């Protein structure tokens, strides 16, 4: 499983933190489209294969998540 966290308030991450488990093999772009971030200025911090990664929005389509990966989305 991939652990996805949506931090709605970056100034107080515990306030309104949403956790979603998703199946591996999905891209950040697909998550963006399904959660409705497409027109909002969001950032993603991903832990892929144990390494921290800050993909640019242009890289989201090519960023595929695998089993055990973790992603945090937060408003910019």
N, C-alpha and C positions, 0 to 999 in steps of 0.2 A: 504494500500500500504506500501511497504518497500522502504525506501530511501537509495539508494546506491550511495556513493561518491567515486570516484577514484582520489586520489591525486597523480599526476604524478611527481611533484617536491616537496618533503617534506621540502625543504629549503624556498620555496615560494609557499605555498599551493594555493594561489589564481591564480597562473599561471598554466593554463592547468587543472583546476579542472573540472571533468566530473560528472554530476548528472544523475542518471538513476532511474526511478521508476519501481519496479518489483512487481509481485503478491506475497502475503504471501505464506508460506509453502515450500519455497525452502531452500536448505542448502548452507552454505558457499562453500562447495566443488563443488556443481553444478555451482555456480557463477564463481568459480575459473576455472572450465573446459570451461565454455562458453566464458569467457573473455580472456582466454589464458594465465593465470598466472602460470599454472601448473609447468613450468620449471624455473620460476623466483623467486627470494627471496622477496616475498611480506609479509606484515604484515596486520592484520585486527584488527580494533577496532570496537566493536559492542556495541550498546545500545539496550539491550533486556529487555523488560518489565521495562524500565526506569533505568536499572542498567548497568553500564559500565562493559564490559567484554573483555578480551584480549585472545581470544582462540588461542591455539597452532595449528599449521597447521594439526597436527594429530587429532585435535578435530573438524575440519571444517566439516567433513561428518556428525557428530552428532549435529551440531549447526544449528537448523532450525529456520528460521526467520518468525516472525508473523506480523500481521497488526500493523503499527505504529513503528516498529523497524527501526533502522538506522545503517548502516555499513559504515565504512571508510576503504578503501584499500590504502596502500601506499607502495612504494618500500622500501626494507630493506637496 
